[in-house]
């Protein structure tokens, strides 16, 4: 199973660690989407920056 992740809010003015987390998921600009595996590491990243993301299960 995997998760489809979309960046829906800007990274401008966010904490450096939150920007790095988004970049590690492959999200750099608003509207970027990526498909990531559903595992503990990915879920932790999603939880950290959930206020910036839209997540759907695939």
C-alpha positions as CSV (number, residue, x, y, z in Angstrom):
1,X,0.0,0.0,0.0
2,X,1.2,3.5,-0.6
3,X,0.2,7.1,0.1
4,X,-0.3,9.9,-2.5
5,X,1.0,13.2,-0.9
6,X,0.4,16.7,-2.3
7,X,1.9,19.9,-1.1
8,X,-1.0,22.4,-0.7
9,X,0.6,25.2,1.3
10,X,3.7,27.2,0.7
11,X,7.1,26.4,2.4
12,X,8.0,30.1,2.6
13,X,8.5,31.2,6.2
14,X,8.4,27.7,7.6
15,X,10.9,26.1,9.9
16,X,14.0,24.9,8.2
17,X,13.4,21.4,9.5
18,X,9.9,21.4,8.0
19,X,11.2,22.5,4.6
20,X,13.8,19.8,4.8
21,X,11.1,17.2,5.6
22,X,9.0,18.3,2.6
23,X,12.1,18.2,0.4
24,X,12.9,14.7,1.6
25,X,9.4,13.6,0.4
26,X,10.1,15.1,-3.0
27,X,7.9,18.2,-2.5
28,X,9.4,21.5,-3.4
29,X,6.5,23.7,-4.9
30,X,2.8,24.0,-4.2
31,X,1.0,21.4,-6.2
32,X,3.8,18.9,-6.3
33,X,2.6,15.3,-5.7
34,X,4.5,12.2,-4.9
35,X,3.7,8.6,-4.1
36,X,5.5,7.2,-1.0
37,X,5.4,3.8,0.7
38,X,3.1,3.4,3.7
39,X,5.7,2.8,6.5
40,X,6.7,4.3,9.8
41,X,9.3,6.7,8.4
42,X,6.9,8.2,5.8
43,X,4.1,8.4,8.4
44,X,6.4,10.3,10.8
45,X,7.3,12.8,8.1
46,X,3.6,13.3,7.1
47,X,2.7,13.8,10.8
48,X,5.4,16.5,11.2
49,X,4.2,18.6,8.3
50,X,0.6,17.5,8.0
51,X,-0.6,21.1,8.1
52,X,1.0,21.6,4.7
53,X,-0.2,18.4,3.0
54,X,-3.1,16.6,1.5
55,X,-2.7,12.8,1.9
56,X,-4.8,10.1,0.2
57,X,-4.3,6.3,0.3
58,X,-3.7,4.4,-2.9
